[in-house]
Amino acid sequence: MSKPAPKAVVLLSGGLDSATVLAMAKNQGFECFVLSFDYGQRSLTELNAARRIVEQLDIAEHRVIRLHLEDFGGSALTDHSIDVPDHETGGIPITYVPARNTVFLSLALGWAEVLEADAIFIGVNAVDYSGYPDCRPEFIDAFEKMANLATKTGVSGQGVKIHTPLMNMTKSDIIREGQALGVNYAETISCYQADDNGLACGICDSCRLRAKGFEDANIADPTRYIGA
Protein backbone atom coordinates (compact mmCIF):
# COMPACT_ATOMS: atom_id res chain seq x y z
CA MET A 1 0.00 0.00 0.00
CA SER A 2 1.39 3.41 -0.98
CA LYS A 3 1.99 5.97 1.73
CA PRO A 4 -0.65 8.73 1.76
CA ALA A 5 0.46 12.19 0.68
CA PRO A 6 1.40 14.55 3.51
CA LYS A 7 -1.20 17.21 4.26
CA ALA A 8 -0.62 20.95 4.20
CA VAL A 9 -2.76 23.98 4.93
CA VAL A 10 -1.97 26.67 2.35
CA LEU A 11 -2.95 30.32 2.80
CA LEU A 12 -4.32 31.76 -0.43
CA SER A 13 -5.27 35.40 -0.91
CA GLY A 14 -5.84 35.23 -4.64
CA GLY A 15 -2.66 37.14 -5.37
CA LEU A 16 0.39 36.24 -7.41
CA ASP A 17 2.58 35.13 -4.51
CA SER A 18 0.08 32.89 -2.73
CA ALA A 19 -0.99 31.27 -6.02
CA THR A 20 2.64 30.39 -6.68
CA VAL A 21 3.05 28.96 -3.18
CA LEU A 22 -0.01 26.77 -3.66
CA ALA A 23 1.39 25.42 -6.93
CA MET A 24 4.74 24.78 -5.24
CA ALA A 25 3.16 22.91 -2.33
CA LYS A 26 1.17 20.74 -4.69
CA ASN A 27 4.26 20.11 -6.82
CA GLN A 28 6.10 18.95 -3.69
CA GLY A 29 3.50 16.22 -3.23
CA PHE A 30 1.34 17.73 -0.50
CA GLU A 31 -2.40 17.22 -0.34
CA CYS A 32 -3.39 20.86 -0.09
CA PHE A 33 -6.16 22.26 2.06
CA VAL A 34 -6.57 25.91 1.13
CA LEU A 35 -7.58 28.70 3.48
CA SER A 36 -8.66 32.18 2.38
CA PHE A 37 -10.03 35.08 4.41
CA ASP A 38 -12.77 37.62 3.90
CA TYR A 39 -11.40 39.97 6.53
CA GLY A 40 -13.12 43.19 5.54
CA GLN A 41 -10.50 44.08 2.95
CA ARG A 42 -11.13 46.90 0.50
CA SER A 43 -11.13 44.60 -2.54
CA LEU A 44 -13.07 41.34 -2.43
CA THR A 45 -12.24 40.44 -6.03
CA GLU A 46 -9.16 38.64 -4.72
CA LEU A 47 -11.43 36.03 -3.14
CA ASN A 48 -13.02 35.38 -6.54
CA ALA A 49 -9.48 35.00 -7.88
CA ALA A 50 -8.68 32.54 -5.08
CA ARG A 51 -11.67 30.40 -6.05
CA ARG A 52 -10.57 30.35 -9.69
CA ILE A 53 -7.01 29.37 -8.72
CA VAL A 54 -8.30 26.50 -6.56
CA GLU A 55 -10.38 25.22 -9.48
CA GLN A 56 -7.42 25.54 -11.82
CA LEU A 57 -5.12 23.53 -9.56
CA ASP A 58 -7.68 20.86 -8.55
CA ILE A 59 -7.33 21.30 -4.78
CA ALA A 60 -8.73 18.94 -2.14
CA GLU A 61 -10.65 21.55 -0.12
CA HIS A 62 -10.98 25.32 0.01
CA ARG A 63 -12.47 27.25 2.90
CA VAL A 64 -13.13 30.98 3.09
CA ILE A 65 -13.31 32.29 6.66
CA ARG A 66 -15.11 35.55 7.49
CA LEU A 67 -13.29 37.82 9.90
CA HIS A 68 -14.17 41.38 10.84
CA LEU A 69 -10.82 43.12 10.96
CA GLU A 70 -12.53 46.21 9.57
CA ASP A 71 -14.04 46.60 13.04
CA PHE A 72 -10.55 47.55 14.23
CA GLY A 73 -9.49 49.49 11.14
CA GLY A 74 -6.02 50.98 11.31
CA SER A 75 -5.17 50.11 7.70
CA ALA A 76 -5.96 51.53 4.29
CA LEU A 77 -7.05 48.00 3.30
CA THR A 78 -9.75 47.74 5.98
CA ASP A 79 -10.72 51.37 6.65
CA HIS A 80 -12.34 53.20 3.74
CA SER A 81 -11.64 56.55 5.39
CA ILE A 82 -7.90 55.97 4.76
CA ASP A 83 -6.80 56.35 1.15
CA VAL A 84 -4.54 53.77 -0.46
CA PRO A 85 -1.35 55.71 -1.29
CA ASP A 86 0.05 55.71 -4.81
CA HIS A 87 3.57 55.45 -3.36
CA GLU A 88 5.15 54.51 -0.06
CA THR A 89 7.26 56.95 1.92
CA GLY A 90 9.31 54.53 4.01
CA GLY A 91 8.66 52.83 7.33
CA ILE A 92 5.70 50.54 7.88
CA PRO A 93 3.12 51.47 5.22
CA ILE A 94 -0.51 52.37 5.90
CA THR A 95 -1.55 49.26 3.92
CA TYR A 96 -0.18 47.08 6.73
CA VAL A 97 -3.12 45.35 8.44
CA PRO A 98 -2.40 45.04 12.19
CA ALA A 99 -1.55 41.45 13.19
CA ARG A 100 -3.02 40.05 9.96
CA ASN A 101 -0.53 37.24 9.38
CA THR A 102 -0.54 36.35 13.07
CA VAL A 103 -4.32 35.91 12.93
CA PHE A 104 -4.20 34.04 9.62
CA LEU A 105 -1.48 31.65 10.72
CA SER A 106 -3.26 30.98 14.01
CA LEU A 107 -6.39 29.86 12.19
CA ALA A 108 -4.32 27.84 9.74
CA LEU A 109 -2.65 26.18 12.72
CA GLY A 110 -6.03 25.22 14.19
CA TRP A 111 -7.15 23.62 10.93
CA ALA A 112 -3.79 21.88 10.54
CA GLU A 113 -4.26 20.26 13.97
CA VAL A 114 -7.71 18.99 13.03
CA LEU A 115 -6.41 17.65 9.71
CA GLU A 116 -3.31 16.17 11.37
CA ALA A 117 -1.27 18.17 8.86
CA ASP A 118 2.32 18.94 9.74
CA ALA A 119 2.84 21.75 7.22
CA ILE A 120 1.52 25.27 6.68
CA PHE A 121 2.48 27.25 3.59
CA ILE A 122 2.40 31.05 3.42
CA GLY A 123 3.65 33.36 0.67
CA VAL A 124 5.58 35.91 2.72
CA ASN A 125 8.63 37.47 1.14
CA ALA A 126 11.55 39.45 2.57
CA VAL A 127 12.96 40.68 -0.77
CA ASP A 128 10.26 42.37 -2.85
CA TYR A 129 7.86 43.33 -0.09
CA SER A 130 6.30 46.50 1.28
CA GLY A 131 7.92 46.66 4.71
CA TYR A 132 5.35 44.60 6.63
CA PRO A 133 6.80 43.34 9.95
CA ASP A 134 4.81 40.09 9.73
CA CYS A 135 6.55 39.07 6.49
CA ARG A 136 10.00 38.79 8.04
CA PRO A 137 11.77 35.47 8.69
CA GLU A 138 12.13 36.43 12.37
CA PHE A 139 8.35 36.51 12.68
CA ILE A 140 7.89 33.14 10.97
CA ASP A 141 10.54 31.51 13.17
CA ALA A 142 8.91 32.93 16.31
CA PHE A 143 5.43 31.82 15.25
CA GLU A 144 6.61 28.29 14.47
CA LYS A 145 8.26 28.05 17.87
CA MET A 146 5.06 29.29 19.55
CA ALA A 147 2.94 26.88 17.50
CA ASN A 148 4.94 23.91 18.68
CA LEU A 149 4.69 25.03 22.30
CA ALA A 150 0.98 25.83 22.30
CA THR A 151 -0.63 22.88 20.53
CA LYS A 152 -1.40 19.24 21.18
CA THR A 153 0.36 18.46 17.92
CA GLY A 154 3.52 20.18 19.06
CA VAL A 155 3.53 18.67 22.53
CA SER A 156 2.97 15.17 21.13
CA GLY A 157 6.11 15.45 19.07
CA GLN A 158 4.66 15.65 15.56
CA GLY A 159 4.95 19.41 15.37
CA VAL A 160 4.18 21.73 12.50
CA LYS A 161 6.52 23.37 10.00
CA ILE A 162 5.78 26.81 8.53
CA HIS A 163 6.95 26.74 4.91
CA THR A 164 7.88 30.06 3.29
CA PRO A 165 9.27 29.05 -0.11
CA LEU A 166 9.20 32.61 -1.46
CA MET A 167 11.04 34.22 1.45
CA ASN A 168 14.28 34.94 -0.41
CA MET A 169 12.98 35.08 -3.98
CA THR A 170 12.62 38.21 -6.08
CA LYS A 171 9.26 38.90 -7.69
CA SER A 172 10.67 37.97 -11.10
CA ASP A 173 11.98 34.66 -9.71
CA ILE A 174 8.55 33.95 -8.22
CA ILE A 175 6.87 34.63 -11.56
CA ARG A 176 9.29 32.37 -13.43
CA GLU A 177 8.73 29.59 -10.90
CA GLY A 178 4.97 29.89 -11.10
CA GLN A 179 4.98 29.94 -14.88
CA ALA A 180 7.07 26.76 -14.90
CA LEU A 181 4.44 25.16 -12.64
CA GLY A 182 1.58 26.25 -14.90
CA VAL A 183 0.09 29.06 -12.79
CA ASN A 184 -2.23 31.23 -14.84
CA TYR A 185 -1.36 34.67 -13.49
CA ALA A 186 -4.20 36.25 -15.45
CA GLU A 187 -6.49 34.73 -12.80
CA THR A 188 -4.65 36.37 -9.90
CA ILE A 189 -5.23 39.79 -8.32
CA SER A 190 -2.52 41.69 -6.45
CA CYS A 191 -4.03 45.20 -6.42
CA TYR A 192 -4.92 46.77 -3.08
CA GLN A 193 -7.98 48.42 -4.61
CA ALA A 194 -9.12 46.39 -7.62
CA ASP A 195 -12.61 47.23 -8.83
CA ASP A 196 -15.61 44.89 -8.80
CA ASN A 197 -14.65 43.59 -12.24
CA GLY A 198 -11.20 42.57 -11.07
CA LEU A 199 -9.39 45.42 -12.82
CA ALA A 200 -6.20 46.59 -11.09
CA CYS A 201 -5.44 50.25 -10.41
CA GLY A 202 -1.87 50.04 -11.72
CA ILE A 203 -0.60 52.68 -9.28
CA CYS A 204 -0.57 51.17 -5.79
CA ASP A 205 2.62 49.70 -4.35
CA SER A 206 1.45 46.13 -4.93
CA CYS A 207 0.60 46.82 -8.58
CA ARG A 208 3.99 48.41 -9.17
CA LEU A 209 5.89 45.52 -7.55
CA ARG A 210 3.90 43.06 -9.66
CA ALA A 211 4.43 44.95 -12.93
CA LYS A 212 8.15 45.27 -12.28
CA GLY A 213 8.34 41.54 -11.58
CA PHE A 214 6.89 40.69 -14.97
CA GLU A 215 9.18 43.22 -16.64
CA ASP A 216 12.27 41.83 -14.90
CA ALA A 217 11.23 38.28 -15.74
CA ASN A 218 10.77 39.31 -19.39
CA ILE A 219 7.28 37.83 -19.32
CA ALA A 220 4.20 39.61 -20.63
CA ASP A 221 2.09 41.03 -17.81
CA PRO A 222 -1.41 39.48 -18.07
CA THR A 223 -2.88 41.84 -15.48
CA ARG A 224 -6.05 43.67 -16.52
CA TYR A 225 -5.74 47.32 -15.58
CA ILE A 226 -8.39 50.02 -15.23
CA GLY A 227 -8.46 52.14 -18.38
CA ALA A 228 -6.22 49.78 -20.35
N, C-alpha and C positions, 0 to 999 in steps of 0.2 A: 504494500500500500504506500502510495506517495505521501510525503509529508505535506500537510496543508500549508498554504502560503501564509507568511507572517502578516498580521493586521497592522494597519496604520490609520490614525486619524489625521486628515490633511485639511488645513485651514485654507479656504478658497474665497477670495473676495470678488472674483470676476475680472481681476486685473491681469496684466501681462506676467508679473512675477509669480503670483500664486498659481496661475495656469501652468506655468513651466514647472513649478515644484510638483504639482499633481502628476504631470506627465513623467517626471523623473522618478517619483515614488512608484508609480505603476511599472515603469521600465525596470526598476530594481527588484520587482517581483512581489511587491506588497499588495495585499487586498486592501483597497483604499475605501475608507469611510469618510465622506467629505462633509465639512462643517462650514456653513456660511452664517453671517449675522446681518439681520436688519436692526441696526442699532440707532436709528434715527438720523442716519447720514443724509447729507444734502441731496446726493444722487442715488436713487434706487435702481437705476438702469444697470448698475454693476451686478445686482442680484439676478437680473434676467440673463446677463452674460454668464454668470456662474452656472445657471441651469443649462445653458447651451453647451458650455464646456464639459459639464458632467455627461450630457448626452453624447457628445462627440467622443469622449474617452471611455464610455461604457463602464461607469463606476458602480460599485456594489450598492451604495446607499448615500443619499445626500439629504442632509437636514439643514433647514434654515431656522435659526433661533431668533426670536424677537427680544431685543433689549431696548431699554429706554434711556440711553445715554444722553439724549437731547434734554432730558429732565435736569441734567447737571449743566449742560452747555460747556462753555469754556474753550470752544474750538470753532473755527470757521466751517468745519464740516458738519457740526451738529447744532449750531446756533445761527439762524438766518439773519440775525441782526449784525453779525460779523461778516464782512466781505471777504471772499477768497482773494488773496493778493495775486497780482500778475507777476510778482517777483519776490524773492525772499531777501531779507536784509541782514541775515546772520543770526546766530543764536537759535533757540528752539522756535520753530515757526508756529504761526497761529493755526495752522492746519493740523498740528499735533492734537490728538484726542486723548485727554487725560486717562492714563492707565489702560488704554484700549487693549494692547497686546497682553497685559497681565490678566485682564478679564477673559479675553478670548482663549488664551492658553489654559486658564483654570477650567473653563468649560470643556475644552478639548481633553484635558486630563481626566475629568469626570467620566466622559464618554469612553475614553481609552480604558479606564478601569472596568467599566461594565462590559466592554467588548473583549477584555483580556488582551488588549493590544499593548505592545511594548514600544511603540514608536509614534511620535507626533511630528508632522512636517509643517513648517511655517516658512514663508518666503521673505524673511527679513534679510537686509543687505547693508553692509557697512562701507560699501564703496560708492555706488551711485544712489545716495539716499538723501533725505531732506533734513537731516539733523535730529531725527526723533530718538530720544533716549532709550526707548524700548525696542530699538532695532540693533542695539550693540551686542557684541558677543558676551560682554560682561553680564548683561541682563539675562541672556539665554542660559549661561552657565549657572547663574544664581537661581533662576527659576527651576532648572533641572534638579539642582541640589535640593531645593525646597520640596519639589514634587516627590522626590524619593525619600524624604523625611516625613511627609504629611499624609501618605496614602497607604492603604493596605497592601497595594501592589509593591510599593517600595519597601515596606517593612518585611514583606514575605521573601524578598530577595530577587523577585523578577525585575522590578524597576522599570523605568520608562526613559527612553532616550529622545531628546528634542533634536530633530534633524533640521539643519539650516543650510541646505546645499548651495544656496546663492550667496552666502555671507561674504565671500571674497571675490565674487564675480562682478565684472563691469556689466552695464546694461547691454552692451553689444554682445558680450559673451553669453549672457542669458538668452538673448534673442536667437543667437546661432544654435545654442543647445536646444531650445524649444523647437526651432524649425527642423532640426535633425530628428526630433522625436515626433514630428507631425502635428505640433500645436498650430491651430488656425488662429493667428493673432487678430484677424479681422473680427472674431467673435468676442474679443476681450475689450474691457473698458478700463482706462487708467485715470481718466479725467476726474478732478475733484468736483466738477460742476457740470457734468454731461446733461444734456436736455432729455426730455421724455422719450425722444426717438433714438437715444443712444449716441448723439453727435457730441464730439469732444470740443471744448472751447479753444484748444490750441495755444493758450497763453498761460495757464497755471503752471506751477513748478513741475507737477507730475507729467503734464502734457509735454513740456519742454525736455524733461529727462527721457521720456519715451521716444520722442522724435529724434533726439540726438543719438539714442541707442540704435535706431534703425539706420540712421545716416552712417554712424561709425561701423556698423556691421555690413554696410553696403548692400542692404536689403530694402526693397521698396516698402514704405510705410503704408499698411492697409487701413490705418485709422480713418474713420469718417469724421471730418471736422465741420463745425458750423460754418456755413457760408462757402464751403468748398464746392 
